[in-house]
Each structure stands twice: as structure tokens, then as C-alpha cells.
Amino acid sequence: MFYLTMVNKKIKFILYFIISFIVFLFIGLKVLAQPLIHLQVLLIKIIFGSFFNYLSFVFVPECSGIVSISAYLSIILAFKLVKIKASTEIVLKSVLFLFIINIIRLIVVLFSEKISFVFAEIVHIISWFIIAVIIFWLVIKSKY
């Protein structure tokens, strides 16, 4: 009986996660991502000026951090729906942290292009794995 309850919770968690991720991602990409990426690129250009070769990169809405924020919020919501709580304050701070980390990620990728464009592509891919680790760390820190 306990085993079935755990399996049901896991299935519910996965379903809640998938549905909420699709919703958050769709809304985020349609509404928030374009203004966010413009803001991030503007901040980077204000700070670094013409130091970077911006023409080598296409800053698409997916670069805005909406994907990682959607994944994080979906995990938190799925946990909440299976009765594992998270502090609203910690969740909001985590979203802000992910936004800031994403700007840093973009800067690191731009810096890596100074070495070579191929290196920048590798750093870009690795940076998403690092973001995934950060998301899992934030989820663990968010639960109480």
C-alpha cells in the first residue's frame, strides 16, 4: 500500500511538472522572454560597450532565462501539489537569482567568443548543464 502511494505521488509529480512547465514556458516565451532578453542584452552592452562581438550571436527569447525559470517554478509547483511546501520568499529570491545567473551565463558565453566561436558554442552548451545543476540546488534549498 505504501509503495502504491509513493508511485502515485511520483506519477502526479511528473504530470504536474510537465503540464506546468508547458504552461509556464508558453506564457513566458510569448509574454516575458522578448522584453527580458532585450533588457539583458541592453545591460550587457551598457556594462561592456563594444568589447564583445555581438554580431556573432543571435539573442533569442530562449536565451532570456525563461526556460530555466519555468523549469524551476514547475518543479516547485509540482512539489507543492504533492504536498511538499516551499517558501514563497525563497522561491521569489530563487527566480531573481536565476535571472541574474542567466545574465552572467550570457556574459561568460560572450567572453568565450573572444577565444573562438567554436569555444563559445561549447561554453554555451556547458552553461546549460550548469544552469540545470543550479536549478536542482535551488529546488533542494526551496523545500522545507
Backbone hydrogen bonds, N-H to C=O, Kabsch-Sander energy under -0.5 kcal/mol:
donor,donor_aa,acceptor,acceptor_aa,energy
5,T,1,M,-1.9
6,M,2,F,-2.2
7,V,3,Y,-2.3
8,N,4,L,-2.6
9,K,5,T,-2.2
10,K,6,M,-2.2
11,I,7,V,-2.6
12,K,8,N,-2.8
13,F,9,K,-2.8
14,I,10,K,-2.5
15,L,11,I,-2.6
16,Y,12,K,-3.3
17,F,13,F,-2.8
18,I,14,I,-2.6
19,I,15,L,-2.5
20,S,16,Y,-2.6
21,F,17,F,-2.8
22,I,18,I,-2.2
23,V,19,I,-2.2
24,F,20,S,-3.3
25,L,21,F,-2.8
26,F,22,I,-2.5
27,I,23,V,-2.8
28,G,24,F,-3.0
29,L,25,L,-3.1
30,K,26,F,-2.2
31,V,27,I,-2.7
32,L,27,I,-0.7
32,L,28,G,-1.0
33,A,28,G,-3.0
36,L,32,L,-2.3
37,I,33,A,-2.8
38,H,34,Q,-2.1
39,L,35,P,-2.3
40,Q,36,L,-2.7
41,V,37,I,-2.7
42,L,38,H,-2.4
43,L,39,L,-2.6
44,I,40,Q,-2.5
45,K,41,V,-2.7
46,I,42,L,-2.5
47,I,43,L,-2.3
48,F,44,I,-3.2
49,G,45,K,-2.0
51,F,48,F,-2.0
54,Y,52,F,-1.2
56,S,53,N,-1.2
57,F,54,Y,-1.4
59,F,57,F,-0.6
60,V,58,V,-1.1
63,C,60,V,-2.3
64,S,61,P,-1.7
65,G,62,E,-0.7
66,I,61,P,-0.5
69,I,65,G,-2.6
70,S,66,I,-2.6
71,A,67,V,-2.2
72,Y,68,S,-2.5
73,L,69,I,-2.8
74,S,70,S,-2.2
75,I,71,A,-2.2
76,I,72,Y,-2.4
77,L,73,L,-2.7
78,A,74,S,-2.6
79,F,75,I,-2.5
80,K,76,I,-2.5
81,L,77,L,-2.4
82,V,78,A,-1.1
82,V,79,F,-0.6
83,K,80,K,-1.5
84,I,79,F,-3.1
85,K,83,K,-0.6
87,S,142,S,-1.0
91,V,87,S,-2.4
92,L,88,T,-2.6
93,K,89,E,-2.3
94,S,90,I,-2.4
95,V,91,V,-2.3
96,L,92,L,-2.1
97,F,93,K,-2.5
98,L,94,S,-2.6
99,F,95,V,-2.1
100,I,96,L,-2.3
101,I,97,F,-3.0
102,N,98,L,-2.2
103,I,99,F,-1.6
104,I,100,I,-2.2
105,R,101,I,-2.6
106,L,102,N,-2.4
107,I,103,I,-2.3
108,V,104,I,-2.6
109,V,105,R,-2.3
110,L,106,L,-2.5
111,F,107,I,-2.8
112,S,108,V,-2.4
113,E,109,V,-1.2
114,K,110,L,-0.5
114,K,111,F,-1.5
115,I,112,S,-1.1
116,S,112,S,-1.8
120,A,116,S,-2.0
121,E,117,F,-1.9
122,I,118,V,-1.9
123,V,119,F,-2.8
124,H,120,A,-2.4
125,I,121,E,-1.9
126,I,122,I,-2.6
127,S,123,V,-2.6
128,W,124,H,-1.1
128,W,125,I,-0.6
129,F,125,I,-1.2
130,I,126,I,-2.1
131,I,127,S,-2.2
132,A,128,W,-2.0
133,V,129,F,-2.0
134,I,130,I,-2.4
135,I,131,I,-2.6
136,F,132,A,-2.3
137,W,133,V,-2.4
138,L,134,I,-2.8
139,V,135,I,-2.5
140,I,136,F,-2.3
141,K,137,W,-2.3
142,S,138,L,-1.8
143,K,139,V,-1.3
144,Y,85,K,-1.7
